[in-house]
Every structure is written in structure tokens, then in C-alpha cells.
């Protein structure tokens, strides 16, 4: 299931895996909803992009891809689960205010 997310890039970590360049970063997505009063909702997403245009902290981006859930057993013996968004297409928008 493909999804589209638009938001601002947080901390970026770049890794080289074989011949591939992988970037892992946090994406802050803000939405305004109204339940009588306008409210701002902020969600953070874990993002993984392989061999795409490089992003830096603060970039405003739109990504298209799909979520992937991963489970692993932590060294403390408990099972951990996290969701990471796997990017297929990434667009960096101008950060200039118009």
C-alpha cells in the first residue's frame, strides 16, 4: 500500500551498504484538524531512502513509498517492533518563503 507524506526532515544518518547509499531520517508531518477549535497535530515518521537524492536536516520533502514493520528481540529479551517508511520517490521542495 503506497502512501504520500509531506513534511520537514529531522536528523539524517547516511550509510554506505555495498554500492548503495542509504539515508535514514526522521520526518515531521504536521496537520491541522478542527474539532470545534483548530488544532495542530505533529507526527514523526522513521524514513529509509536508498540511492535517492540526498536530503539534509530542515529540508521540506514529499515522499511516496510504503510502511514496513520490523520486529526484533532486544538484548533485554523483550520483543521490539518499529515501523519504517521505505521511500520509492522523493521530492525536495524549495525552502524559500514566498
Secondary structure, DSSP 8 states (H G I E B T S, - for coil): --EEEEEEEEEEEEEEETTEEEEEEEEEEEEEEESSSEEEEEEEEEEEEESS----TT-EEEEEEEEEEEEEE-TTS-EEEEEEEEEEEEEEE-----
